[in-house]
């Protein structure tokens, strides 16, 4: 009788295990997919070192644009900036400026 009881217990245990697996499977299939959080993709970033192409290596660009210099204006500006014209009388200043601009 013990063999029959042990076999019956084995059969019951197997049935219980099958029913448990079926319950777990049913529960997992009834979970709506919308309730699961969707994975957020991470942004990929290149590890490559970036630099300008080799064809730009010999190119030189100057920011300063040369403009023509008027030597007469430069001379008059330096005289006025120095303040020496303030110490002279009007006639002398007039002659100096006329000499600079009439050349």
KOLTI-892632 format. One record per residue (C-alpha): residue number from 1; residue in one letter; x negated, y negated, z. Coordinates in steps of 0.001 Angstrom, whole numbers, plus 500000, padded with zeros to 6 digits. Layout:
BEGIN
+------+------+--------+--------+--------+
| resi | resn |     xx |     yy |     zz |
+------+------+--------+--------+--------+
|  NUM |    A |      X |      Y |      Z |
...
+------+------+--------+--------+--------+
//
This chain:
BEGIN
+------+------+--------+--------+--------+
| resi | resn |     xx |     yy |     zz |
+------+------+--------+--------+--------+
|    1 |    X | 500000 | 500000 | 500000 |
|    2 |    X | 497119 | 497631 | 500521 |
|    3 |    X | 496080 | 497966 | 496871 |
|    4 |    X | 499568 | 497074 | 495738 |
|    5 |    X | 499665 | 494105 | 498119 |
|    6 |    X | 496264 | 492890 | 497033 |
|    7 |    X | 497234 | 493221 | 493359 |
|    8 |    X | 500490 | 491346 | 494020 |
|    9 |    X | 498587 | 488613 | 495822 |
|   10 |    X | 496165 | 488344 | 492885 |
|   11 |    X | 499087 | 488033 | 490446 |
|   12 |    X | 500725 | 485365 | 492618 |
|   13 |    X | 497469 | 483462 | 492931 |
|   14 |    X | 496949 | 483515 | 489146 |
|   15 |    X | 500529 | 482322 | 488566 |
|   16 |    X | 500100 | 479555 | 491119 |
|   17 |    X | 496842 | 478484 | 489436 |
|   18 |    X | 498491 | 478459 | 485995 |
|   19 |    X | 501432 | 476432 | 487262 |
|   20 |    X | 499038 | 473958 | 488946 |
|   21 |    X | 497071 | 473517 | 485689 |
|   22 |    X | 500328 | 473052 | 483773 |
|   23 |    X | 501468 | 470376 | 486286 |
|   24 |    X | 498159 | 468533 | 485985 |
|   25 |    X | 498372 | 468687 | 482195 |
|   26 |    X | 501964 | 467410 | 482215 |
|   27 |    X | 501086 | 464539 | 484546 |
|   28 |    X | 498101 | 463439 | 482471 |
|   29 |    X | 500126 | 463529 | 479250 |
|   30 |    X | 502932 | 461396 | 480725 |
|   31 |    X | 500613 | 458520 | 481704 |
|   32 |    X | 501255 | 455749 | 479165 |
|   33 |    X | 498185 | 454676 | 477225 |
|   34 |    X | 498957 | 450984 | 477714 |
|   35 |    X | 498376 | 451157 | 481442 |
|   36 |    X | 494755 | 452203 | 480942 |
|   37 |    X | 492357 | 449241 | 480722 |
|   38 |    X | 490798 | 448835 | 477308 |
|   39 |    X | 487006 | 448713 | 477286 |
|   40 |    X | 485580 | 445292 | 476456 |
|   41 |    X | 482752 | 445523 | 473908 |
|   42 |    X | 479553 | 443726 | 474806 |
|   43 |    X | 478015 | 441358 | 472302 |
|   44 |    X | 474948 | 442695 | 470593 |
|   45 |    X | 471840 | 440532 | 470600 |
|   46 |    X | 468834 | 440938 | 468383 |
|   47 |    X | 465443 | 441387 | 469991 |
|   48 |    X | 463633 | 440342 | 466814 |
|   49 |    X | 461293 | 437350 | 467153 |
|   50 |    X | 462603 | 434544 | 464949 |
|   51 |    X | 460359 | 432119 | 463115 |
|   52 |    X | 460493 | 430113 | 459872 |
|   53 |    X | 459446 | 431897 | 456668 |
|   54 |    X | 455816 | 431796 | 455571 |
|   55 |    X | 456638 | 429596 | 452564 |
|   56 |    X | 457218 | 426680 | 454965 |
|   57 |    X | 453813 | 426974 | 456666 |
|   58 |    X | 451953 | 424515 | 454408 |
|   59 |    X | 454769 | 421950 | 454128 |
|   60 |    X | 454085 | 418710 | 456002 |
|   61 |    X | 456711 | 416034 | 456420 |
|   62 |    X | 455761 | 412615 | 457702 |
|   63 |    X | 458346 | 410619 | 459615 |
|   64 |    X | 456637 | 407244 | 459127 |
|   65 |    X | 457383 | 405615 | 455803 |
|   66 |    X | 454726 | 403124 | 454789 |
|   67 |    X | 456149 | 399724 | 453935 |
|   68 |    X | 454365 | 396863 | 452239 |
|   69 |    X | 452695 | 394463 | 454657 |
|   70 |    X | 452855 | 390768 | 453954 |
|   71 |    X | 449542 | 389396 | 455160 |
|   72 |    X | 450865 | 385804 | 455208 |
|   73 |    X | 453722 | 386743 | 457548 |
|   74 |    X | 451368 | 388732 | 459747 |
|   75 |    X | 449031 | 385755 | 460093 |
|   76 |    X | 451877 | 383359 | 460952 |
|   77 |    X | 453397 | 385815 | 463430 |
|   78 |    X | 450082 | 386306 | 465229 |
|   79 |    X | 449577 | 382525 | 465494 |
|   80 |    X | 453060 | 381977 | 466903 |
|   81 |    X | 452698 | 384924 | 469283 |
|   82 |    X | 449403 | 383655 | 470659 |
|   83 |    X | 450938 | 380328 | 471691 |
|   84 |    X | 448131 | 378254 | 470183 |
|   85 |    X | 450564 | 376342 | 467968 |
|   86 |    X | 452313 | 375007 | 471090 |
|   87 |    X | 449160 | 373150 | 472149 |
|   88 |    X | 448732 | 371360 | 468787 |
|   89 |    X | 450535 | 368353 | 467419 |
|   90 |    X | 453208 | 368846 | 464721 |
|   91 |    X | 451084 | 367516 | 461861 |
|   92 |    X | 448240 | 370011 | 462503 |
|   93 |    X | 450657 | 372933 | 462838 |
|   94 |    X | 452316 | 371925 | 459570 |
|   95 |    X | 448961 | 371822 | 457749 |
|   96 |    X | 447914 | 375254 | 459103 |
|   97 |    X | 451170 | 376905 | 458098 |
|   98 |    X | 451124 | 375227 | 454681 |
|   99 |    X | 447568 | 376488 | 454150 |
|  100 |    X | 448611 | 380029 | 455044 |
|  101 |    X | 451710 | 380179 | 452824 |
|  102 |    X | 450381 | 378204 | 449829 |
|  103 |    X | 447450 | 380494 | 449120 |
+------+------+--------+--------+--------+
//
